[in-house]
Amino acid sequence: MKKAIRNRRGEPSLRSRRIIVKVGSSVLTGAEEKGVNRRVLGRIVSQVAQLRAARREVILVSSGAIAAGVKRLGLKAVPTGIPDRQAAAAVGQPILMEAYGRAFKRRGIDMAQVLLTHTDLDVRSRFLNTCNTFETLLSIGAMPVVNENDTVSIEELRFGDNDILAAQVAQMIRAELVVILSDVEGLYDADPKGPGDVRLLSRIEGLPARAVKAAGGSANPLAHGGMAAKINAIRVLNRVGISTLILRGRKPGILARAFEGEEVGTLFIPNGSPLKGRKGWIGTTATPKGWLRLDDGAVRALVERGKSLLPSGVVGAEGDFRFGDLVELRNAEGITLGRGLVNYSAVQVKLIAGKQTREIAGILGSKDYDEIIHRNNLALAE
C-alpha cells in the first residue's frame, strides 16, 4: 500500500514573494564528479524560471567557481591552500557565470553577476548600497546570481560555503524564505551515516538543541561546512525572522514539489522576536572588531532593563576598534551577551572604563557621548 504524502500547503513561508535559492557545490559537483554538472545546473535554472513565472522574486546564491576552475586547469585534486583555491576560483568564476548566463538566456532571462565579501557587508553604507543594487536588479527583471568573491576572500573572513552569504542576502532584500539546495534530504534526528535507524525532521520551530546536535560535516572536498554550516546560517535567519527550507538539490522538480506543498526536506520556522533593520545588521551581519567585558551591574542594566552601556559598567576591552565599529559584549565569565556599535575607540574605552559619565571630559579632553554604546545601537544575543 502506497504511503500517503502529507503536505505543507498551509505554511505561510511557502507563499513568500521574495526567495533566496542557495545552490551548494555538492549539488553542482557530486563527490565523484569533476567540474560543474551543466545538466544539473540547467534543471535548477529551469525551476527558478518557473518560480519567476509565478510572480516570485528570486535571487540565486551559487557556489561552484572552484569546481569549474579545477576542471579547466586539469587538476587531479581539489587544492587545499588558500592561494591555490583562489586561483582556481579566479579561473572558474567566469566559466560558472557563463553557464548560468546561457541557461537563463535560453529562458529569456538576463543574468546579473554579484560577487560579495564580508568587507562589503561590514560597513553599513556599503551594506545599504548593495541592498539598493539588488532592489534595482529585481525591479528591471534581471536575475541576480551571487557568489562569494573567493579570489580575494581570506579564510578567516569566509562566509562558509555560501550558506551564511545566503542568509545575509536574505536580510538585504527582506526575503521571507531561504531555500538551501544540498546533497542531503534535509536534517535527520541522527547522523544518517551512523548505525541504527534515522528519521528525517520535517518541520522545526526555532533551533532546538536536538537540531544542532544532529548536524554533521561534509565529505565533499569542494564544500566548506556541510550541515553544520547550514545550522549556523539558520541560526542567523531565525534571529531575523526568515524561514529556511533544506532540499536535496538534484531531485527532479524538487523546487516545484516543495512550493506546491509536498512535504519534502526540512522546513525551519523562526520563533521569538526577530531583529529588524539596523539591529538585524548589528546582531548578525557585521564582523566584531573587538570585545568589552562588563560587570554584573551593567549586565543587569542591559539585559533586564534595556539600558545603554555606560563607562562605569566596563571592566575591560580588547581589540583595535574605532568609533562606529562593532564589538561583542561579554560578562565576567566570558559569555557573549550581544553586540553593539561603540561611540569611542579602544584606546578611549580603556581610559574611561569604570569611570562615571561626568568624568569623561576630564579624562579625554571632551565628551561627545554619555554612553559607550547606546541601546539603539545594541543587539542582545538570544
PLY file of the C-alpha trace (Angstrom):
ply
format ascii 1.0
element vertex 382
property float x
property float y
property float z
element edge 381
property int vertex1
property int vertex2
end_header
0.00 0.00 0.00
1.41 3.38 -1.04
2.23 5.74 1.81
0.08 8.87 1.83
2.01 12.08 1.22
1.43 14.76 3.80
1.57 18.36 2.62
2.59 21.84 3.72
0.01 23.81 1.77
-0.90 25.79 4.86
2.65 27.02 5.54
2.79 30.85 5.13
6.52 30.77 4.27
5.81 28.79 1.09
3.70 31.70 -0.15
6.71 34.02 0.11
7.11 36.53 -2.70
10.84 37.07 -2.21
13.01 33.96 -2.07
16.71 33.15 -1.89
17.71 29.88 -3.56
21.17 28.76 -2.48
22.93 26.10 -4.58
25.79 24.27 -2.89
28.96 22.97 -4.51
27.88 19.46 -3.60
24.80 19.88 -5.83
26.61 21.24 -8.88
29.54 18.86 -8.44
29.00 15.40 -6.98
31.67 13.71 -4.90
32.77 11.55 -7.86
32.46 14.29 -10.49
34.96 16.86 -11.66
33.74 20.32 -12.54
30.24 21.76 -12.75
27.48 19.43 -13.94
25.72 21.59 -16.53
22.72 19.29 -16.78
22.05 19.72 -13.04
22.65 23.46 -13.35
20.16 23.67 -16.23
17.48 21.83 -14.24
17.89 24.25 -11.35
17.71 27.26 -13.66
14.53 25.86 -15.20
12.91 25.57 -11.77
13.99 29.10 -10.81
12.48 30.38 -14.07
9.20 28.67 -13.13
9.20 30.47 -9.78
9.73 33.79 -11.56
6.92 32.99 -13.96
4.71 32.53 -10.89
5.49 36.18 -9.97
8.02 35.38 -7.30
11.21 37.41 -6.94
14.25 35.13 -6.71
17.92 35.67 -6.02
20.25 32.74 -6.66
23.30 32.27 -4.42
25.58 29.72 -6.02
28.86 28.02 -5.23
30.81 26.17 -7.91
33.59 28.52 -9.07
36.38 26.40 -7.58
34.89 23.24 -9.08
34.80 24.85 -12.52
38.37 26.07 -12.14
39.64 22.65 -11.05
38.23 21.09 -14.21
39.55 23.79 -16.56
43.03 23.64 -15.03
43.08 19.85 -15.22
43.91 19.45 -11.55
43.79 15.92 -10.18
42.60 17.02 -6.74
40.86 19.99 -5.19
43.52 22.39 -3.87
43.66 22.93 -0.12
45.86 26.02 0.16
44.21 29.44 0.09
46.22 30.86 -2.88
45.58 27.71 -4.94
41.85 27.76 -4.17
41.72 31.46 -5.02
43.46 30.81 -8.32
41.01 28.00 -9.14
38.12 30.32 -8.26
39.52 33.07 -10.49
39.63 30.66 -13.44
36.28 29.04 -12.63
34.10 32.05 -11.81
33.63 33.25 -15.42
33.00 29.64 -16.50
30.31 29.23 -13.85
28.66 32.55 -14.73
28.80 31.74 -18.45
26.94 28.50 -17.73
24.28 30.32 -15.73
24.08 33.11 -18.30
23.46 30.69 -21.17
20.90 28.69 -19.18
18.90 31.76 -18.17
19.18 33.33 -21.63
17.54 30.25 -23.16
14.57 31.06 -20.94
14.50 34.75 -21.88
16.07 35.97 -18.62
19.06 38.30 -18.31
21.52 37.26 -15.61
23.47 39.64 -13.37
26.63 38.54 -11.53
27.14 39.81 -7.97
30.35 38.95 -6.07
30.50 39.76 -2.36
32.90 39.50 0.57
32.41 40.11 4.29
34.05 43.52 3.85
31.20 44.56 1.57
28.74 43.95 4.41
30.73 45.13 7.44
30.41 48.83 6.60
26.80 49.96 6.95
26.95 52.32 3.93
28.31 49.55 1.67
25.70 47.14 3.02
22.91 49.61 2.14
24.41 50.30 -1.28
24.40 46.56 -2.00
20.75 46.43 -0.88
19.92 49.16 -3.40
21.74 47.27 -6.16
19.66 44.15 -5.52
16.44 46.17 -5.47
17.30 47.72 -8.83
18.18 44.38 -10.41
14.88 42.88 -9.25
12.92 45.90 -10.47
14.31 45.61 -14.01
13.70 41.86 -14.16
17.35 40.79 -14.12
18.31 37.51 -12.41
20.96 38.14 -9.71
23.38 35.24 -9.28
25.53 35.78 -6.20
28.76 34.12 -5.16
31.43 34.82 -2.60
34.42 36.53 -4.15
36.73 33.56 -3.46
39.55 35.23 -5.37
40.10 37.84 -2.66
38.44 36.34 0.44
40.77 35.10 3.16
39.98 32.08 5.31
39.03 33.94 8.49
36.60 36.14 6.56
34.90 33.43 4.52
31.13 33.15 4.64
31.24 29.33 4.79
30.13 27.51 1.62
27.80 30.47 0.87
25.23 29.43 3.49
25.91 32.49 5.64
26.14 34.61 2.48
22.65 33.47 1.51
21.41 34.44 4.97
22.95 37.90 4.66
21.49 38.48 1.19
18.10 37.40 2.52
18.32 40.20 5.08
19.33 42.70 2.41
16.28 42.11 0.25
13.90 41.38 3.14
13.25 37.85 1.85
10.79 35.64 3.66
12.31 32.28 2.77
15.75 30.82 2.02
15.82 27.52 0.15
19.10 25.62 0.51
19.67 23.05 -2.22
22.01 20.46 -0.75
23.23 16.90 -1.30
21.06 15.59 1.56
17.29 15.26 2.01
17.29 17.61 4.98
18.14 17.32 8.66
17.85 13.93 10.34
17.45 13.21 14.05
20.87 11.47 13.99
23.82 11.03 11.65
22.42 9.11 8.64
25.87 7.55 8.12
25.86 6.13 11.64
24.33 2.91 12.96
20.61 2.49 13.59
17.53 3.98 12.02
17.25 7.72 11.44
14.24 9.93 10.81
14.03 12.99 8.58
12.89 16.01 10.59
10.16 17.63 8.51
9.40 20.82 10.45
11.42 22.51 13.17
10.46 25.64 15.07
13.41 27.73 16.12
16.72 25.93 16.52
16.45 23.46 19.38
19.48 21.66 20.80
18.50 18.41 19.05
18.85 20.11 15.65
22.29 21.46 16.44
23.42 18.08 17.81
22.20 16.26 14.69
24.26 18.45 12.32
27.43 16.91 10.90
30.14 17.76 8.37
30.53 17.28 4.62
32.50 14.61 2.78
32.71 16.70 -0.40
36.10 18.48 -0.60
34.50 21.32 -2.57
32.11 22.13 0.28
33.17 24.05 3.35
30.81 23.18 6.15
28.10 20.63 5.41
25.08 20.60 7.70
26.96 22.42 10.47
27.40 25.48 8.23
23.71 25.33 7.34
22.77 25.28 11.01
24.88 28.41 11.54
23.06 30.12 8.67
19.68 29.01 10.04
20.64 30.46 13.42
21.16 33.85 11.72
17.92 33.56 9.76
15.98 32.58 12.85
17.20 35.75 14.59
15.83 37.96 11.80
12.56 36.06 11.31
13.25 34.31 7.99
12.27 30.68 7.32
14.67 28.11 5.81
13.95 25.03 3.70
16.65 22.40 3.05
16.08 20.20 0.00
18.04 17.60 -1.97
19.00 19.76 -4.93
19.40 17.04 -7.56
15.93 15.58 -7.15
13.86 16.28 -10.28
11.42 19.16 -9.84
12.22 19.48 -6.15
11.52 23.23 -6.01
8.15 22.88 -7.72
7.20 19.99 -5.45
8.13 22.00 -2.36
6.17 25.10 -3.38
3.17 23.01 -4.33
3.06 21.94 -0.69
4.62 18.49 -0.82
6.32 17.63 2.46
9.89 17.33 1.23
13.09 18.32 3.00
13.27 20.07 6.36
11.49 23.36 7.00
12.80 25.64 9.76
10.31 28.15 11.12
11.74 31.05 13.18
10.45 31.77 16.65
10.91 34.59 19.14
11.01 38.33 18.44
13.08 38.95 15.28
15.73 41.62 14.95
14.74 44.11 12.27
16.61 46.58 10.08
19.71 48.13 11.64
19.59 45.85 14.69
19.50 42.82 12.41
22.67 44.04 10.73
24.32 44.68 14.12
23.26 41.33 15.55
24.08 39.04 12.64
26.00 40.67 9.77
28.84 43.00 10.71
32.09 41.45 11.98
33.15 42.42 15.55
36.43 44.33 15.79
36.88 43.60 19.48
35.04 42.98 22.73
34.14 44.61 26.05
33.91 42.83 29.41
31.09 44.09 31.64
30.47 43.93 35.36
27.34 42.32 36.80
25.56 45.65 37.23
25.99 46.55 33.56
24.80 43.09 32.52
21.59 43.51 34.51
21.05 47.03 33.16
21.34 45.85 29.56
19.56 42.50 29.78
16.85 43.20 32.34
16.19 46.93 31.95
17.09 47.62 28.31
19.58 50.37 29.18
22.54 51.77 27.28
26.11 50.79 28.19
27.87 53.41 30.31
31.62 53.58 31.02
31.08 52.65 34.67
29.96 49.14 33.67
33.03 48.28 31.56
35.89 46.43 33.24
37.99 45.50 30.21
38.40 45.94 26.45
40.26 44.06 23.72
40.72 44.72 20.02
41.66 47.63 17.77
38.25 49.19 17.23
37.38 52.78 16.39
34.29 54.96 16.67
31.33 53.26 14.99
32.90 49.80 14.91
31.07 46.70 16.10
32.16 44.97 19.32
30.96 42.00 21.33
29.75 42.41 24.89
30.77 39.71 27.37
30.03 39.08 31.03
32.57 38.20 33.73
32.55 34.52 32.62
33.30 35.47 29.01
29.82 34.60 27.72
28.71 36.80 24.80
25.65 38.88 25.70
25.24 40.76 22.44
26.89 43.16 20.04
26.85 46.91 19.57
28.38 49.93 17.83
30.81 51.87 20.01
30.94 55.64 20.46
34.60 55.57 21.48
37.81 53.91 20.25
39.56 51.05 22.04
42.18 53.45 23.43
39.49 55.79 24.75
37.39 52.98 26.23
40.37 51.68 28.20
40.91 55.17 29.63
37.30 55.70 30.73
36.41 52.12 31.70
34.92 52.01 35.20
34.52 55.80 35.33
31.39 57.90 35.73
29.95 59.73 32.73
30.74 63.10 34.30
34.45 62.16 34.32
34.74 61.52 30.54
35.52 65.12 29.52
38.24 65.46 32.15
39.93 62.24 31.02
39.59 62.57 27.24
39.51 66.37 26.95
35.94 66.33 25.58
32.76 64.33 25.83
30.80 63.57 22.66
28.59 60.85 24.16
27.41 59.77 27.60
27.27 56.12 26.53
29.91 53.79 25.18
27.08 52.01 23.32
23.57 53.47 23.02
20.73 50.98 23.37
19.55 51.85 19.83
22.87 50.51 18.54
22.79 47.35 20.62
21.51 43.85 19.75
21.39 41.32 22.57
22.04 37.62 21.98
19.18 35.12 22.18
0 1
1 2
2 3
3 4
4 5
5 6
6 7
7 8
8 9
9 10
10 11
11 12
12 13
13 14
14 15
15 16
16 17
17 18
18 19
19 20
20 21
21 22
22 23
23 24
24 25
25 26
26 27
27 28
28 29
29 30
30 31
31 32
32 33
33 34
34 35
35 36
36 37
37 38
38 39
39 40
40 41
41 42
42 43
43 44
44 45
45 46
46 47
47 48
48 49
49 50
50 51
51 52
52 53
53 54
54 55
55 56
56 57
57 58
58 59
59 60
60 61
61 62
62 63
63 64
64 65
65 66
66 67
67 68
68 69
69 70
70 71
71 72
72 73
73 74
74 75
75 76
76 77
77 78
78 79
79 80
80 81
81 82
82 83
83 84
84 85
85 86
86 87
87 88
88 89
89 90
90 91
91 92
92 93
93 94
94 95
95 96
96 97
97 98
98 99
99 100
100 101
101 102
102 103
103 104
104 105
105 106
106 107
107 108
108 109
109 110
110 111
111 112
112 113
113 114
114 115
115 116
116 117
117 118
118 119
119 120
120 121
121 122
122 123
123 124
124 125
125 126
126 127
127 128
128 129
129 130
130 131
131 132
132 133
133 134
134 135
135 136
136 137
137 138
138 139
139 140
140 141
141 142
142 143
143 144
144 145
145 146
146 147
147 148
148 149
149 150
150 151
151 152
152 153
153 154
154 155
155 156
156 157
157 158
158 159
159 160
160 161
161 162
162 163
163 164
164 165
165 166
166 167
167 168
168 169
169 170
170 171
171 172
172 173
173 174
174 175
175 176
176 177
177 178
178 179
179 180
180 181
181 182
182 183
183 184
184 185
185 186
186 187
187 188
188 189
189 190
190 191
191 192
192 193
193 194
194 195
195 196
196 197
197 198
198 199
199 200
200 201
201 202
202 203
203 204
204 205
205 206
206 207
207 208
208 209
209 210
210 211
211 212
212 213
213 214
214 215
215 216
216 217
217 218
218 219
219 220
220 221
221 222
222 223
223 224
224 225
225 226
226 227
227 228
228 229
229 230
230 231
231 232
232 233
233 234
234 235
235 236
236 237
237 238
238 239
239 240
240 241
241 242
242 243
243 244
244 245
245 246
246 247
247 248
248 249
249 250
250 251
251 252
252 253
253 254
254 255
255 256
256 257
257 258
258 259
259 260
260 261
261 262
262 263
263 264
264 265
265 266
266 267
267 268
268 269
269 270
270 271
271 272
272 273
273 274
274 275
275 276
276 277
277 278
278 279
279 280
280 281
281 282
282 283
283 284
284 285
285 286
286 287
287 288
288 289
289 290
290 291
291 292
292 293
293 294
294 295
295 296
296 297
297 298
298 299
299 300
300 301
301 302
302 303
303 304
304 305
305 306
306 307
307 308
308 309
309 310
310 311
311 312
312 313
313 314
314 315
315 316
316 317
317 318
318 319
319 320
320 321
321 322
322 323
323 324
324 325
325 326
326 327
327 328
328 329
329 330
330 331
331 332
332 333
333 334
334 335
335 336
336 337
337 338
338 339
339 340
340 341
341 342
342 343
343 344
344 345
345 346
346 347
347 348
348 349
349 350
350 351
351 352
352 353
353 354
354 355
355 356
356 357
357 358
358 359
359 360
360 361
361 362
362 363
363 364
364 365
365 366
366 367
367 368
368 369
369 370
370 371
371 372
372 373
373 374
374 375
375 376
376 377
377 378
378 379
379 380
380 381
